[in-house]
């Protein structure tokens, strides 16, 4: 769930976190990713609270976590999971933030987008690894990133393909690589009925 992005600008003008969450629940989403970064994505930490009040689904706080305070903040607002972006953190930060989240019973989605980052992610023995198909420097998207990197990740770790998934054809292609889940944002946010679009994309 995101209102805007650095690469696309404003994506959805009529952005109601509570209503969107209800649509996704009805469409059988397994988890909700909520952008809380304000400068780049026009998000808010309060959106997590609104979503948790509206539906009983796990919520990922999707943000640039760079300080321990944000992890405590996530817990207090009701998040079930936080995003740790390997490219944005030092080795010590990645380890410390992961341990703190575990101590607070928060799940961690560790995001990678190349082989070196996969190696760093595996050092903290995560339950979840997100493979970002978008290059964070150029914003270019390549779905083959998931197909390539999923081969480097042990099968017992759940893998999530992130970014650039726009059609059922994309879903089929990536599913064949062995990925476990998808994190989809923009294609739903641009749809008149995001819940219906979710069903069209996955229930094929």
N, C-alpha and C positions, 0 to 999 in steps of 0.2 A: 504494500500500500504506500504509494508516494504521490505527492501532489505535483512535484517538479523535479528536474534533474539538471546538473550542470551542462550536459550535452544537448538536452532537448528543451530547456526552459520550462514554462508552465505546461503541464501535461493534462491536468484535470481541474477545471475551474470550480465545478460543483463537487467539492471534496468533503464528504461527511463520513468520518471514520466509523461511527456507530452503524450507520446504514450500510456502508460497504461491508463491514464485518458480518452483518446479518445475511447479506447476499452471499457471501463466501461460505458461511456456515450451511446455508440451504443448498449450495452447490457442492457440498461435501469436501471442502478444503480441509486438509489435515492440520495445517498450522498457518498462522498469519504473520507476515513480516511487516513491521510498522517502521517507516522511516521517521526518525525523530530529529535529525539534523535540520536546523533552521536556516542557516546562511545559504546552503546549496540546494536543499530539497524542500524548503518551506514546511518542514515538519515541526513537531512539538512533542515533548515528553508527555504532555497531557493526553495525546492521542492514544497512548497505551492504556491509560486509565479508562478512557471512553470505550475502547474496544473490549477491555476486560469486563466492563459493566454490561456490555451489550451481548456478549457471547461467551460460551465456555469452551474456548479453544486455546491451545498453547500459543504464546506470542513471542516472536523474536524481536528484540530491539535492534534495529538496523541503523548503525551510526558509526562514527569514527571514535572508537573507545581508545583513549590515550591516557586516561587517569583512573586510578582506583576509585575515586569518588563517583565516577559514572557507573561503576558496577553496583555500588550500594544504592545509587539513585535508581538504577534499573529495577532492582529488587523491590524497593519501596513503591514504585509505580505499578508493580504487578507483572513485570516481564518474566517469562519462563526461561528465556535463552538470550544470550548476547552474541554479537558478532565481533570476532577478533580478526583483523586484517593483517596477515603476516607482513605484507609490504610496508605497513605503517608502524610496525613495532620492532623493538630490539629483541634479541634472544631472551634477555632477562625479563623484559616487560611481558612477552608472550607467556613465559613460564609463570611469572608472578600473578598475572591477571587470570590465567587459567586456573591456578590453584585457589585463588580467592573466590572465583565464581563457583568452583566445586564446593568449597567450604560453605557457601551461601545457598547451596542446592540449585544453582543456576546452570543450565546446560550451556555449552559453548559451540558455536558454529565457527570453525577456523577457515578463513577464506584464503585461497591460493590462486595464482594464475600462471605459474611456471614450475619447472621441475625442482629448482632450488628451493622454492617456497614449500613445495610438497615435503621435501626433506626436513625443513625446519618445523613444519606442522607435525610431522610424525614423531618428532622428539618429545612432544608433550603428550603423546598417546591420546588423542582426542577420540570422542565417540562419533563426531560429525565433521566432515570436511566439505566446504563449499568450493566448487571450481568456478571461478568467474571467467566467463567467455569474453569479457570486455577488458581490454588493456587499459589500465588506470591512467596511463600517461597520454595515450593517443585517442582513447575512447572507441577505438575500432573493435568490432565484435567478430569473433571467429568460433563457431560452434565446435570446430575440430579440437579446440583446447580441452574440452571435456573428454572427448574420445581419446585424446593422447594421455592426459594426466590420470584418468581413472585407472589406467593400467599400472600406475606406480603406487596405488593405494591398496592396502590389504583389504580383502573382501569383508572382514568383520567390522570395518569402519563404514558407516553410512555416508554415501556421497550425494551431494546436492549440486545439480547443474544450475548456474546462475547467469542471467542476462542473455538477451538476444533471441529468446525462444518466442516465436511469433505464430507458429502454425502446428497443426497436428502432424504434419510431415516432419517438422523439427523434433517433436516429441518422440515419434517413432524412431527416428534416426539415432537420437541420443540414448533412448531406452535400450537399443540393441547393443550399446557399449557396456551395459551393466550398471549404469547409474541408478541410484535408489529413489531420488526425488528431484523436484524442480522448484526453483524460486522464480516466479514470473511476476512482473510488475507492470511495465508500460503498456503491453498489449491489452491488459484488463482495464487499466486506467483510461485508455482512449476509447473503450467500448461504451456504448450507450447503456448497456446492461452488463456490468462486469461478471455477475454470477452466471449469466447465460453464456458469456464468452468462455468462462472457465470450463463449463460443461462441454462446449463445442471443441475446446482444445484437448481435453483429456479423456472424455467419455466417448471414445470412437470405436 
